[in-house]
Each structure stands twice: as structure tokens, then as C-alpha cells.
Amino acid sequence: MITQPTSIELIESVIRFIEERAAPQLKDRDAFHARVAVNALAAIKREIAGGAAAEDAQTARMAELLGHDGDWAALNTELCGKIRDGEISPTDPALLAHLKASIIDQVRIDQPQYAGLKTLAG
């Protein structure tokens, strides 16, 4: 296993290379694609840094809602089924709190500069 540089450090290096060396040489559509690549790499970096913690938090909340432990996929499938079947109301305050927290975690990874994130998380 590679310990140095870390995955995040490697991604940061590629981002810097694109932004500082490659992108200034590009025009039009290629420059746009370079910005898209940088944004994709930044999202991957945030997923590596915070994705596991977000998934763990979601798993804990779903376990609390359902009253038993399990892995994320099994709990999510069960929770969706219970909502679909009317066993958990879509207006249940605990469910809504879980969904809001899950959305906030995902937006922090996908679009941390989203204007409404501070309001949503507030």
C-alpha cells in the first residue's frame, strides 16, 4: 500500500498541474474540459476525505430509525421499503432529520460552494 504521497496529495498535484501548467495553454472547449476535470478531481478528493464518515453517519441514523444494525445498503433498502409500504411516514420527524443530514453531507462532497449549503446546514 502506498502511504506517501497519499491519494489526496496525488489528486492535489494533478489539480495543480492542470490549473497552473496545462489549462493556461488551452483554449475554448479544451479549457472548459480542463475546468471540468479539475472539478471532478476535487469532488473525488472530497469523497476520499469525507465519504466514509458520511456513510457511517447515515448508517447509524438508519439503524436508529429501523431499530437494528446492518450495513448501509441493507438498511437503505429496508428504509426505502418501509417508506414505500407506509410503515414509516414520509413526514416522520426522525426520517426528515436523517434525510436532511444525508443531503447536507452529500452536498458538502459534491458542491461545497453551493450557496444554500450554509442555510441548509444552519
C-alpha positions in Angstrom: 0.0 0.0 0.0 1.2 3.5 -0.9 1.5 5.7 2.2 3.3 8.7 0.7 2.2 10.5 -1.2 -1.4 9.9 -0.1 -4.3 9.7 -2.6 -5.4 13.2 -1.7 -1.8 14.5 -2.2 -1.7 12.9 -5.6 -5.0 14.4 -6.6 -3.9 17.8 -5.4 -0.8 17.5 -7.5 -2.8 16.7 -10.6 -5.2 19.5 -9.9 -2.3 22.0 -9.6 -0.7 20.7 -12.8 -3.9 21.2 -14.7 -4.6 24.6 -13.2 -1.1 26.0 -13.4 0.6 24.3 -16.4 -1.9 22.7 -18.7 -5.0 24.9 -18.6 -3.3 28.1 -19.4 -2.1 26.6 -22.7 -5.6 25.5 -23.7 -8.4 27.4 -25.4 -12.1 27.3 -25.8 -13.6 23.8 -25.4 -10.3 22.2 -24.2 -10.0 24.9 -21.4 -13.6 24.1 -20.4 -12.8 20.4 -20.2 -9.8 21.2 -18.1 -12.0 23.0 -15.6 -14.5 20.1 -15.6 -11.5 17.7 -14.9 -10.4 19.9 -12.0 -13.9 19.9 -10.6 -14.2 16.1 -10.9 -10.8 15.6 -9.2 -11.8 18.0 -6.4 -15.0 16.0 -5.9 -13.1 12.7 -5.8 -10.7 14.3 -3.2 -13.6 15.4 -1.0 -15.2 11.9 -1.4 -12.0 10.3 -0.2 -11.7 12.7 2.7 -15.2 12.6 3.9 -17.3 10.0 2.2 -16.6 7.2 4.7 -17.6 9.4 7.7 -20.8 10.5 5.9 -21.7 6.9 5.1 -21.0 5.8 8.7 -23.3 8.6 10.0 -26.0 7.7 7.5 -25.7 4.0 8.6 -26.0 5.0 12.3 -29.1 7.1 11.6 -30.8 4.4 9.6 -30.0 1.8 12.3 -31.6 4.1 14.8 -34.7 4.6 12.6 -35.1 0.9 12.0 -34.1 -0.3 15.4 -31.3 -2.6 14.4 -27.8 -2.7 13.0 -26.8 -3.6 9.4 -24.7 -2.4 6.5 -25.6 0.8 4.6 -27.0 -1.0 1.6 -29.3 -3.3 3.5 -30.5 -0.6 5.9 -31.2 1.8 3.0 -33.1 -0.9 1.1 -35.2 -1.7 4.1 -35.8 2.0 4.9 -36.9 2.7 1.4 -39.3 -0.3 1.5 -40.8 0.8 4.8 -41.4 4.3 3.4 -42.9 2.8 0.2 -45.1 0.5 2.2 -46.3 3.2 4.5 -44.7 1.7 7.6 -42.6 4.9 8.1 -44.4 8.1 7.2 -42.6 10.4 4.8 -43.3 13.2 7.3 -41.8 11.4 10.3 -39.5 14.0 12.0 -36.7 11.4 12.6 -36.8 10.4 8.9 -36.8 14.0 7.8 -33.8 14.8 10.1 -32.0 11.8 8.6 -32.7 12.8 5.0 -31.7 16.4 5.7 -28.4 15.4 7.3 -27.7 12.9 4.4 -28.3 15.7 1.8 -26.1 18.1 3.7 -23.3 15.5 3.8 -23.6 14.8 0.1 -23.7 18.5 -0.9 -20.6 19.1 1.2 -18.9 16.5 -1.0 -20.4 17.3 -4.4 -20.8 21.1 -4.3 -19.3 22.6 -1.2 -19.6 26.1 -2.6 -23.4 25.7 -3.1 -24.9 29.0 -2.0 -27.7 27.4 0.1 -25.4 25.0 2.0 -24.8 27.3 4.9 -28.5 28.0 5.2 -29.3 24.3 4.9 -26.8 23.3 7.5 -27.6 26.2 9.7 
